[in-house]
Amino acid sequence: MGSKDVHGPIILQNQISTNPIQIPIPSGWAINSINMSFSNIIAPNTTITMEHEPVKAYELNYTRAMSFQLPENQTAYLWNISIYRLQINQLAITNVNVSLYNSVYNDTTKLPEPGTLLNTSLQIVSGDLTIGWHKFTLSTPWELNPEANTDPRVNNTFFIAIKIIPFLNDHRIFWFFAPDEGDEAGTEPAFYEDLGFAYNSTDSGDPVNWNLEKLNDYTVDYCLKVDVSVNDTVGYYETPLPSEVNMKVNGTVVENVSRGVGACNLTQNLNISGNFAILNVSTTWVYPEGLKFDVTIYLSYVNVYLIMLTRSLTAFTFYTIIKENQNQLFMLMGFIALGAVIAGGYGGRSAYKRRKIPLNALKSMENILIDHKPTGTMIWSFDFISMQQDVALVSGFITAIKSFLEEMKVGGLKRLGTDFGTFIREESQLLTATCITSDIGLDEELWIRSKLHEFLIKVEQEHWNQLEGWKGDLTPFKESLPSILASLINLEKAQKLQRQKIDKLTKNKDKLQKKVNKYGAKLEELKSRYDSGEIDFKKYIFERYKTEAKYDKVQKDYLYASLFVSRVSPPMEAKPAKPKDVEKMENIQNRFLEIRREIEALRRKELVGSITSQDLERREKLQKELMALIEKLDKLHKT
């Protein structure tokens, strides 16, 4: 029995971030790490209300603004505003303009006030004369971005300004307000404090000089509501990326996987209390009841009793060696071995991390691509299969995968799994590094991320001036980046591991091809037997389903091995390829990548349930073309 094990999956649904999650720990076990996969993450649309109940009517003849604040660093989108109003003149209609301002700090009054105009809506025209709340929807949602604020002392504060359009004197709006019972300085109890800052302006155009609105020496709150969402896309209305709501568990960031999906691995801040692991999911989203989500949890743990047993056996052994004669040495060493077997992973996990994880990670790495963030241009790449750096070397590959790179950039994704490999992304101030790998585990991914992060920091330290005002010269990077990479990664070891992988794939390729042919022939035989009436439809579908699953798996492995081996440079002693053959190989590889890209797009359609019968026929045709291209490529390699 090993001392390291995994407890789970623990599947929890309909959770709310304001409620701590208590995970029971098996008696006698100590937690090493907690892995969480979040799904169905929902950030419910919410309403921020500056004042709930109107007390007194106030005639609005000029522009007035009411403030509201979002949590620090939280971006949101404003969709609707609601005004509580009273229309006295029965001939009048309401015709107002709504504007959004950021907040600035007034050093004289020591208060925030409306600053730069960020956005202005079209005029709101309504003939509704009823008293009460009236909601107006913006034609396009407005972004409430913390970066829009010009003064850090009023972080993430905004103002909604309401201005009457004075084309007739009779056309007036009466906007309710409520006097505060407390003062603006907040010296009264908290429940008397202002819910926002109310300002007015007598300026006929866009407000310039603002004055704090007061009645009987007390600042007032206007009755105003704003409806906000986590993003501005209707299809993703309440479905955020974890980064959009600053989602964390016990202070550890939840990584983006896709909209409504995230992942988190806790190795620190495990927050163990008694026999429970306490998970506190935090967020800056403004919805008062908290973020909603489902989560699947795995606990990695060790048995503390077995660890104690190992230590006791070891201590007993050495004590006995000292006290007894040497004839007992072998028997006692057996106790040590027994304790090690019982304890299993105690200490072994650390040794595994030191030795195996870097090797597995190096073997999985296929490409590193470095982008210049300000221009979006790729400035350097390294191919681990050929162990060469050259942007042009993988230009066909870049063309095939650029849509995935763009998807990660737009969605803020740090990890993306595709048929082309697993994309791992890290960023610094001026650079983005994307590593393309084969299938890897979480430990290997974290190791690669740490190396990418170190690499970006070192590159920026050495080339900051060139990167900040980069004009397109790639020469400095080709000279220095390989040495920076070599200082962080053992490239000789990586080359050796890649060569072992190439040798293994080369040997397996013929076996895989035979299996592909075998399952392909079996599918054709099944079709023939069904067409002849030898087997009925039910039998045909059952057998075909089983065989197709095997065929797809073997074909995928075969295609991967063929593509991987085709990217390897020929050995020095090999006969150089003819220029015409080299051109043919490049054309085949480029077409190969184009087909793979199209098949991946069809696979994604299938995942979301939008694939058609024409799409399925197209995919089958493309797969046949792939196999034909592989045969041509093999013939060229053999010649």
Solvent accessible surface area in square Angstrom, and as a share of the most:
residue,aa,sasa,rsa
1,M,164,0.73
2,G,39,0.38
3,S,0,0.00
4,K,75,0.32
5,D,70,0.36
6,V,77,0.44
7,H,61,0.27
8,G,36,0.34
9,P,72,0.45
10,I,33,0.17
11,I,112,0.57
12,L,45,0.22
13,Q,117,0.52
14,N,134,0.69
15,Q,42,0.19
16,I,49,0.25
17,S,10,0.07
18,T,83,0.48
19,N,82,0.42
20,P,82,0.52
21,I,9,0.05
22,Q,111,0.49
23,I,3,0.01
24,P,75,0.47
25,I,18,0.09
26,P,38,0.24
27,S,96,0.62
28,G,16,0.16
29,W,44,0.15
30,A,38,0.30
31,I,20,0.10
32,N,59,0.30
33,S,16,0.10
34,I,0,0.00
35,N,47,0.24
36,M,6,0.03
37,S,64,0.41
38,F,2,0.01
39,S,43,0.28
40,N,97,0.50
41,I,0,0.00
42,I,54,0.27
43,A,0,0.00
44,P,13,0.08
45,N,46,0.24
46,T,11,0.06
47,T,67,0.39
48,I,35,0.18
49,T,31,0.18
50,M,2,0.01
51,E,29,0.13
52,H,113,0.50
53,E,124,0.55
54,P,32,0.20
55,V,104,0.60
56,K,106,0.45
57,A,38,0.30
58,Y,59,0.23
59,E,56,0.25
60,L,1,0.00
61,N,63,0.32
62,Y,109,0.42
63,T,2,0.01
64,R,14,0.05
65,A,0,0.00
66,M,0,0.00
67,S,3,0.02
68,F,7,0.03
69,Q,109,0.48
70,L,5,0.02
71,P,47,0.30
72,E,111,0.50
73,N,98,0.50
74,Q,0,0.00
75,T,38,0.22
76,A,0,0.00
77,Y,37,0.14
78,L,0,0.00
79,W,31,0.11
80,N,21,0.11
81,I,0,0.00
82,S,7,0.05
83,I,0,0.00
84,Y,40,0.15
85,R,3,0.01
86,L,34,0.17
87,Q,10,0.04
88,I,101,0.51
89,N,45,0.23
90,Q,126,0.56
91,L,150,0.75
92,A,1,0.01
93,I,61,0.31
94,T,2,0.01
95,N,17,0.09
96,V,0,0.00
97,N,19,0.10
98,V,0,0.00
99,S,10,0.06
100,L,1,0.00
101,Y,4,0.01
102,N,1,0.00
103,S,0,0.00
104,V,42,0.24
105,Y,55,0.21
106,N,39,0.20
107,D,82,0.42
108,T,122,0.71
109,T,73,0.43
110,K,127,0.54
111,L,32,0.16
112,P,13,0.08
113,E,29,0.13
114,P,5,0.03
115,G,23,0.22
116,T,77,0.45
117,L,65,0.33
118,L,65,0.32
119,N,58,0.30
120,T,61,0.35
121,S,20,0.13
122,L,143,0.71
123,Q,99,0.44
124,I,23,0.12
125,V,90,0.52
126,S,23,0.15
127,G,53,0.51
128,D,63,0.32
129,L,62,0.31
130,T,84,0.49
131,I,106,0.54
132,G,12,0.12
133,W,80,0.28
134,H,20,0.09
135,K,124,0.53
136,F,26,0.11
137,T,96,0.56
138,L,14,0.07
139,S,101,0.65
140,T,88,0.51
141,P,25,0.16
142,W,11,0.04
143,E,81,0.36
144,L,0,0.00
145,N,39,0.20
146,P,21,0.13
147,E,154,0.69
148,A,30,0.24
149,N,22,0.11
150,T,89,0.52
151,D,21,0.11
152,P,119,0.75
153,R,143,0.52
154,V,10,0.05
155,N,45,0.23
156,N,0,0.00
157,T,10,0.06
158,F,0,0.00
159,F,0,0.00
160,I,0,0.00
161,A,2,0.02
162,I,0,0.00
163,K,42,0.18
164,I,11,0.06
165,I,35,0.18
166,P,109,0.68
167,F,99,0.41
168,L,101,0.50
169,N,126,0.65
170,D,73,0.38
171,H,25,0.11
172,R,95,0.35
173,I,3,0.01
174,F,23,0.10
175,W,2,0.01
176,F,25,0.10
177,F,2,0.01
178,A,7,0.05
179,P,48,0.30
180,D,16,0.08
181,E,129,0.58
182,G,1,0.01
183,D,51,0.26
184,E,37,0.17
185,A,87,0.67
186,G,26,0.25
187,T,107,0.62
188,E,75,0.34
189,P,65,0.41
190,A,83,0.64
191,F,156,0.65
192,Y,73,0.28
193,E,69,0.31
194,D,30,0.16
195,L,99,0.49
196,G,7,0.07
197,F,44,0.18
198,A,0,0.00
199,Y,4,0.02
200,N,25,0.13
201,S,0,0.00
202,T,99,0.57
203,D,56,0.29
204,S,110,0.71
205,G,34,0.32
206,D,78,0.41
207,P,15,0.09
208,V,109,0.62
209,N,113,0.58
210,W,24,0.08
211,N,88,0.45
212,L,40,0.20
213,E,12,0.05
214,K,107,0.45
215,L,43,0.21
216,N,120,0.62
217,D,127,0.66
218,Y,97,0.37
219,T,6,0.03
220,V,2,0.01
221,D,0,0.00
222,Y,1,0.00
223,C,0,0.00
224,L,0,0.00
225,K,48,0.20
226,V,0,0.00
227,D,18,0.09
228,V,1,0.01
229,S,0,0.00
230,V,4,0.02
231,N,6,0.03
232,D,69,0.36
233,T,65,0.38
234,V,112,0.65
235,G,69,0.66
236,Y,103,0.39
237,Y,63,0.24
238,E,59,0.26
239,T,37,0.22
240,P,0,0.00
241,L,9,0.04
242,P,0,0.00
243,S,58,0.37
244,E,50,0.22
245,V,0,0.00
246,N,46,0.23
247,M,2,0.01
248,K,76,0.32
249,V,0,0.00
250,N,24,0.12
251,G,54,0.52
252,T,42,0.25
253,V,79,0.45
254,V,1,0.01
255,E,59,0.27
256,N,9,0.05
257,V,55,0.31
258,S,46,0.30
259,R,67,0.24
260,G,3,0.02
261,V,50,0.29
262,G,1,0.01
263,A,38,0.30
264,C,7,0.04
265,N,31,0.16
266,L,1,0.00
267,T,73,0.42
268,Q,134,0.59
269,N,94,0.48
270,L,27,0.13
271,N,64,0.33
272,I,82,0.41
273,S,62,0.40
274,G,71,0.68
275,N,103,0.53
276,F,80,0.33
277,A,0,0.00
278,I,24,0.12
279,L,1,0.01
280,N,63,0.32
281,V,8,0.04
282,S,55,0.36
283,T,34,0.20
284,T,38,0.22
285,W,13,0.05
286,V,32,0.18
287,Y,44,0.17
288,P,107,0.67
289,E,98,0.44
290,G,4,0.04
291,L,0,0.00
292,K,74,0.31
293,F,3,0.01
294,D,18,0.09
295,V,3,0.02
296,T,37,0.21
297,I,0,0.00
298,Y,87,0.33
299,L,0,0.00
300,S,17,0.11
301,Y,18,0.07
302,V,16,0.09
303,N,18,0.09
304,V,48,0.27
305,Y,132,0.50
306,L,27,0.13
307,I,17,0.09
308,M,113,0.50
309,L,70,0.35
310,T,22,0.13
311,R,137,0.50
312,S,66,0.43
313,L,27,0.14
314,T,49,0.28
315,A,67,0.52
316,F,102,0.43
317,T,0,0.00
318,F,113,0.47
319,Y,135,0.51
320,T,16,0.09
321,I,41,0.21
322,I,140,0.71
323,K,127,0.54
324,E,80,0.36
325,N,91,0.47
326,Q,118,0.53
327,N,134,0.69
328,Q,55,0.24
329,L,56,0.28
330,F,172,0.72
331,M,114,0.51
332,L,3,0.02
333,M,90,0.40
334,G,39,0.38
335,F,73,0.31
336,I,44,0.22
337,A,56,0.43
338,L,89,0.44
339,G,2,0.02
340,A,57,0.44
341,V,106,0.61
342,I,43,0.22
343,A,3,0.02
344,G,38,0.37
345,G,21,0.20
346,Y,93,0.35
347,G,46,0.44
348,G,34,0.32
349,R,74,0.27
350,S,57,0.37
351,A,40,0.31
352,Y,78,0.30
353,K,88,0.37
354,R,175,0.64
355,R,153,0.56
356,K,67,0.29
357,I,7,0.04
358,P,26,0.17
359,L,51,0.26
360,N,45,0.23
361,A,0,0.00
362,L,6,0.03
363,K,81,0.34
364,S,6,0.04
365,M,0,0.00
366,E,6,0.03
367,N,0,0.00
368,I,1,0.01
369,L,2,0.01
370,I,0,0.00
371,D,32,0.17
372,H,3,0.01
373,K,78,0.33
374,P,83,0.52
375,T,77,0.45
376,G,46,0.44
377,T,58,0.33
378,M,31,0.14
379,I,0,0.00
380,W,3,0.01
381,S,2,0.01
382,F,11,0.05
383,D,6,0.03
384,F,0,0.00
385,I,7,0.04
386,S,20,0.13
387,M,37,0.17
388,Q,77,0.34
389,Q,53,0.24
390,D,54,0.28
391,V,39,0.22
392,A,72,0.56
393,L,82,0.41
394,V,10,0.06
395,S,60,0.39
396,G,20,0.20
397,F,13,0.05
398,I,32,0.16
399,T,64,0.37
400,A,2,0.02
401,I,0,0.00
402,K,118,0.50
403,S,59,0.38
404,F,10,0.04
405,L,25,0.12
406,E,91,0.41
407,E,65,0.29
408,M,0,0.00
409,K,113,0.48
410,V,117,0.67
411,G,18,0.18
412,G,34,0.33
413,L,9,0.05
414,K,61,0.26
415,R,85,0.31
416,L,19,0.09
417,G,43,0.41
418,T,16,0.09
419,D,38,0.20
420,F,14,0.06
421,G,15,0.14
422,T,9,0.05
423,F,0,0.00
424,I,0,0.00
425,R,21,0.08
426,E,18,0.08
427,E,81,0.36
428,S,17,0.11
429,Q,138,0.61
430,L,21,0.11
431,L,0,0.00
432,T,4,0.02
433,A,0,0.00
434,T,2,0.01
435,C,0,0.00
436,I,0,0.00
437,T,0,0.00
438,S,25,0.16
439,D,133,0.69
440,I,28,0.14
441,G,36,0.35
442,L,74,0.37
443,D,35,0.18
444,E,15,0.07
445,E,12,0.06
446,L,76,0.38
447,W,48,0.17
448,I,0,0.00
449,R,24,0.09
450,S,52,0.33
451,K,42,0.18
452,L,3,0.02
453,H,90,0.40
454,E,69,0.31
455,F,2,0.01
456,L,1,0.00
457,I,66,0.33
458,K,81,0.34
459,V,0,0.00
460,E,15,0.07
461,Q,138,0.61
462,E,103,0.46
463,H,13,0.06
464,W,83,0.29
465,N,127,0.65
466,Q,79,0.35
467,L,0,0.00
468,E,107,0.48
469,G,42,0.40
470,W,37,0.13
471,K,189,0.80
472,G,40,0.39
473,D,81,0.42
474,L,53,0.26
475,T,74,0.43
476,P,28,0.18
477,F,1,0.00
478,K,83,0.35
479,E,128,0.57
480,S,16,0.10
481,L,0,0.00
482,P,33,0.21
483,S,71,0.46
484,I,13,0.07
485,L,2,0.01
486,A,51,0.40
487,S,72,0.47
488,L,24,0.12
489,I,5,0.03
490,N,88,0.45
491,L,36,0.18
492,E,144,0.65
493,K,72,0.30
494,A,0,0.00
495,Q,97,0.43
496,K,117,0.50
497,L,18,0.09
498,Q,2,0.01
499,R,116,0.42
500,Q,91,0.40
501,K,29,0.12
502,I,8,0.04
503,D,64,0.33
504,K,133,0.56
505,L,25,0.13
506,T,65,0.38
507,K,149,0.63
508,N,46,0.24
509,K,23,0.10
510,D,85,0.44
511,K,130,0.55
512,L,27,0.13
513,Q,52,0.23
514,K,145,0.62
515,K,98,0.42
516,V,6,0.03
517,N,91,0.47
518,K,127,0.54
519,Y,35,0.13
520,G,19,0.18
521,A,59,0.46
522,K,86,0.37
523,L,36,0.18
524,E,129,0.58
525,E,97,0.44
526,L,6,0.03
527,K,98,0.42
528,S,67,0.43
529,R,73,0.27
530,Y,74,0.28
531,D,94,0.48
532,S,86,0.55
533,G,60,0.58
534,E,114,0.51
535,I,17,0.09
536,D,91,0.47
537,F,123,0.51
538,K,167,0.71
539,K,90,0.38
540,Y,15,0.06
541,I,70,0.35
542,F,115,0.48
543,E,29,0.13
544,R,92,0.34
545,Y,160,0.61
546,K,92,0.39
547,T,5,0.03
548,E,60,0.27
549,A,59,0.46
550,K,107,0.46
551,Y,42,0.16
552,D,76,0.39
553,K,123,0.52
554,V,16,0.09
555,Q,8,0.04
556,K,119,0.50
557,D,49,0.25
558,Y,1,0.00
559,L,15,0.07
560,Y,69,0.26
561,A,0,0.00
562,S,5,0.03
563,L,16,0.08
564,F,3,0.01
565,V,27,0.16
566,S,10,0.07
567,R,49,0.18
568,V,23,0.13
569,S,49,0.31
570,P,94,0.59
571,P,80,0.50
572,M,192,0.86
573,E,149,0.67
574,A,38,0.30
575,K,166,0.70
576,P,114,0.71
577,A,50,0.39
578,K,130,0.55
579,P,117,0.73
580,K,139,0.59
581,D,25,0.13
582,V,60,0.34
583,E,104,0.47
584,K,95,0.40
585,M,31,0.14
586,E,93,0.42
587,N,88,0.45
588,I,18,0.09
589,Q,40,0.18
590,N,65,0.34
591,R,76,0.28
592,F,2,0.01
593,L,13,0.07
594,E,74,0.33
595,I,0,0.00
596,R,25,0.09
597,R,72,0.26
598,E,58,0.26
599,I,19,0.10
600,E,1,0.00
601,A,53,0.41
602,L,13,0.07
603,R,66,0.24
604,R,61,0.22
605,K,73,0.31
606,E,78,0.35
607,L,127,0.63
608,V,119,0.68
609,G,65,0.63
610,S,57,0.37
611,I,38,0.19
612,T,63,0.37
613,S,71,0.45
614,Q,127,0.56
615,D,21,0.11
616,L,77,0.38
617,E,120,0.54
618,R,87,0.32
619,R,50,0.18
620,E,97,0.44
621,K,131,0.55
622,L,0,0.00
623,Q,48,0.21
624,K,134,0.57
625,E,59,0.26
626,L,1,0.00
627,M,32,0.14
628,A,47,0.36
629,L,17,0.08
630,I,0,0.00
631,E,91,0.41
632,K,113,0.48
633,L,4,0.02
634,D,26,0.13
635,K,136,0.58
636,L,26,0.13
637,H,84,0.37
638,K,172,0.73
639,T,126,0.73
